[in-house]
Amino acid sequence: MQLAILSREPDSYTTRRLCQVATARQHQVRVLDTLRLHLNITPAGPRLFHAGEPLEGIEAVIPRIGASITAYGVSMLRQFELMNITCLNGSDGIACSRDKLRAMQLMAHHGLPLPMTGFAHKLEDVPALISSVGGAPLVVKLLEGSQGI
C-alpha cells in the first residue's frame, strides 16, 4: 500500500516511527510537508500537488497536522477525502477536536455527561452567563488556547 504521512517534521520521533513500522509491513511511505501541498478544484475532479508535483498513487493518509496549521491541514485532508483516499483521521474529526465549543456541543448532543457550560462573546454578558450556569464555583476558559495557556 502507498501511504502518505502529512507532517511538517519528517525527522520527529513519531514520524520516523510511523515510517519504520509501515516499511516493516511492506508499505511504501512518503512524508509530505503539509504546507507544501496545494490543490486544484476542477469540474474534472479534485487534484492535489506536493512541491508542485501531482500526487498520484496514494492509497491512505496518516495526518500529523499541528495546531498552528489546522485550517490549512484540514483543507488539504478534505481534498484527499474527495479523492476517495482513506484518511486515518478524518478532516471533520480533526477540526472538531481543535474546536473546544464544537466538541462539547457534539458530546452533549450525544448524551455524554458534561459539566454545565456557558459561552458568551462580550465581557458585559459574563455576569448573566455566570448566573445561567448556577454561579460560583465555576471554571472560566478561553475558547482558543492550548495546554492550559
C-alpha positions in Angstrom: 0.0 0.0 0.0 1.2 3.5 -0.8 0.9 5.7 2.4 1.4 9.4 2.9 2.2 10.9 6.2 1.4 14.5 6.5 4.0 16.1 8.7 5.9 19.3 9.0 8.6 17.4 10.9 9.9 14.5 8.9 12.7 13.9 11.5 10.4 13.9 14.5 10.4 10.7 16.5 6.7 9.9 15.8 7.0 10.5 12.1 10.2 8.4 11.9 8.5 5.5 13.9 5.4 5.6 11.7 7.7 5.3 8.6 9.7 2.4 10.2 6.6 0.4 11.1 4.9 1.0 7.8 8.1 0.0 5.9 8.5 -3.1 8.1 4.9 -4.1 7.0 5.9 -3.7 3.3 4.1 -0.4 2.7 5.7 2.4 0.6 5.7 5.6 2.6 6.1 9.2 1.6 6.3 12.0 4.2 4.6 15.1 2.8 5.1 18.6 4.2 1.5 19.7 4.7 2.4 23.3 3.8 3.9 22.2 0.5 0.6 20.7 -0.6 -1.7 22.6 -2.9 -4.9 21.7 -4.5 -7.0 22.3 -7.6 -10.7 22.2 -7.7 -11.9 21.5 -11.2 -15.0 20.1 -12.9 -12.8 17.1 -13.9 -12.3 16.2 -10.2 -10.1 17.2 -7.2 -6.3 17.2 -7.6 -3.5 17.5 -5.1 0.1 18.5 -5.6 3.2 18.4 -3.3 6.0 20.8 -4.0 4.5 21.4 -7.4 4.3 17.7 -8.5 1.0 15.9 -8.9 0.2 13.4 -6.1 -0.6 10.0 -7.6 -0.9 6.5 -6.2 -1.5 7.5 -2.6 -3.9 5.0 -1.1 -4.0 6.1 2.6 -3.0 9.2 4.6 -1.8 9.5 8.2 -2.3 13.1 9.1 0.1 14.7 11.7 -1.3 18.2 11.5 -0.1 20.7 14.1 -2.5 23.0 15.8 -0.9 26.1 14.2 -1.9 24.9 10.7 -5.2 23.2 11.5 -7.3 25.2 9.0 -4.9 24.6 6.1 -4.2 21.0 7.0 -7.9 20.1 7.3 -8.5 21.7 3.9 -5.8 19.5 2.3 -7.2 16.5 4.1 -10.7 17.2 2.8 -9.2 17.1 -0.7 -7.8 13.6 0.0 -11.2 12.5 1.2 -12.8 13.9 -2.0 -10.4 11.9 -4.0 -11.6 8.8 -2.1 -8.3 8.3 -0.4 -8.5 6.7 3.1 -7.5 9.1 5.9 -6.6 7.5 9.2 -8.1 10.6 11.0 -10.8 12.4 9.0 -11.0 16.1 8.5 -14.2 16.5 10.5 -12.7 14.7 13.5 -9.5 16.8 13.5 -11.5 20.0 13.0 -13.8 19.1 15.8 -11.0 18.1 18.2 -9.4 21.5 17.7 -12.7 23.4 18.4 -13.5 23.1 22.1 -17.0 24.5 21.8 -18.0 22.3 18.9 -16.6 19.2 20.6 -18.6 20.0 23.7 -21.8 20.6 21.7 -21.4 17.3 19.9 -20.7 15.4 23.2 -23.8 16.9 24.8 -25.9 16.2 21.8 -24.9 12.5 22.0 -25.7 12.4 25.7 -22.3 12.3 27.2 -22.1 13.7 30.8 -20.5 17.1 30.8 -20.4 20.0 33.3 -22.8 22.7 32.6 -21.1 25.0 30.2 -21.8 28.6 29.1 -20.4 30.6 26.2 -20.5 34.4 25.6 -18.8 36.9 23.3 -18.9 40.1 25.3 -17.4 40.8 28.7 -20.6 42.6 29.7 -22.5 39.3 29.3 -20.3 37.4 31.7 -22.4 38.2 34.9 -25.5 36.8 33.2 -23.5 33.8 31.9 -22.2 33.0 35.4 -25.8 33.2 36.8 -27.1 30.9 34.0 -24.7 28.2 35.0 -25.6 28.3 38.6 -22.9 30.8 39.9 -19.6 30.1 41.6 -17.7 27.9 41.9 -17.0 27.6 38.2 -14.2 27.4 35.7 -13.6 30.0 33.1 -11.8 29.1 29.9 -10.9 30.8 26.7 -12.3 29.3 23.6 -8.9 29.3 22.0 -5.6 28.3 23.6 -3.9 25.0 24.3 -2.0 23.2 27.1 -3.5 25.4 29.8 -2.2 28.7 28.3 
